[in-house]
Amino acid sequence: MGTAFLAVLTLSLPLPYTDLALTLTKVGTAFLAVREQRKALWPELYHSDGMHPSPIGSYLEVRPLALTLPLTPNPDPTPDPTPKPKPKPNP
């Protein structure tokens, strides 16, 4: 499913974004694991509407995402807008 979904996702993206390297994160796998292994916790993952995640559900969504983020710093950080003092010339 991952490759087919990625192909559909790529086709639906505007042109400037089609060259991006995308990584799919299987957040649903974390929810499935809770449903199968911690049944008592399952209702706590959602708000009372049964659709939107509760704070615990949001945390469960973020955990797999955090594991897929690159651990390298941004290669093009925003420059510091603070002007640097000019060095004084040696007398």
C-alpha positions in Angstrom: 0.0 0.0 0.0 2.8 2.4 0.8 4.2 2.7 -2.8 0.8 3.0 -4.4 -0.3 5.6 -1.9 3.0 7.6 -2.4 2.4 7.5 -6.2 -1.2 8.9 -5.8 0.1 11.5 -3.3 2.9 12.6 -5.6 0.4 12.9 -8.5 -1.8 15.2 -6.5 1.0 17.5 -5.3 1.6 20.8 -7.1 4.6 20.8 -9.5 7.2 22.4 -7.2 6.7 19.7 -4.6 6.9 16.6 -6.8 10.7 16.4 -6.5 10.7 16.2 -2.7 11.9 13.0 -1.0 8.9 11.9 1.0 8.9 9.6 3.9 5.6 7.9 5.0 5.1 7.4 8.7 2.8 4.6 9.7 1.0 6.3 12.5 -1.9 3.9 12.1 0.4 1.1 13.2 0.8 2.7 16.6 -3.0 3.0 17.0 -3.5 -0.6 15.9 -0.9 -1.8 18.4 -2.8 0.0 21.2 -6.1 -1.4 20.0 -4.7 -5.0 20.0 -2.4 -4.9 23.0 -3.9 -2.2 25.4 -7.7 -2.4 24.8 -8.4 -0.4 28.0 -6.4 2.5 26.7 -8.1 2.6 23.3 -11.1 4.8 24.3 -8.7 7.3 25.9 -7.1 8.0 22.5 -10.1 10.0 21.3 -12.2 12.9 22.4 -15.8 12.4 23.2 -16.7 12.8 19.5 -14.9 9.5 18.8 -13.1 11.1 15.8 -10.5 13.6 17.0 -7.5 12.6 19.1 -7.3 13.3 22.8 -4.0 14.6 24.2 -2.9 11.0 24.6 -3.9 10.2 21.0 -2.0 13.2 19.8 1.1 12.1 21.7 0.7 8.6 20.1 0.5 10.3 16.7 3.7 12.3 17.3 5.9 9.5 18.5 6.3 7.7 15.1 6.7 11.1 13.4 9.5 12.0 15.7 11.3 8.8 14.9 11.3 9.5 11.2 12.6 13.1 11.4 16.2 13.6 10.4 18.6 14.0 13.2 20.9 16.4 11.3 20.6 20.2 11.8 19.0 22.3 9.1 21.7 22.7 6.4 20.5 26.2 5.5 19.6 28.0 8.8 18.1 31.4 8.8 20.8 33.9 9.2 20.9 35.9 12.4 19.5 39.4 11.6 21.4 41.0 14.5 24.3 43.1 13.1 27.7 42.0 14.2 30.1 44.7 15.5 33.0 45.4 13.2 36.4 44.6 14.6 38.5 47.6 15.4 41.7 48.0 13.4 45.0 47.4 15.1 46.9 50.7 15.7 
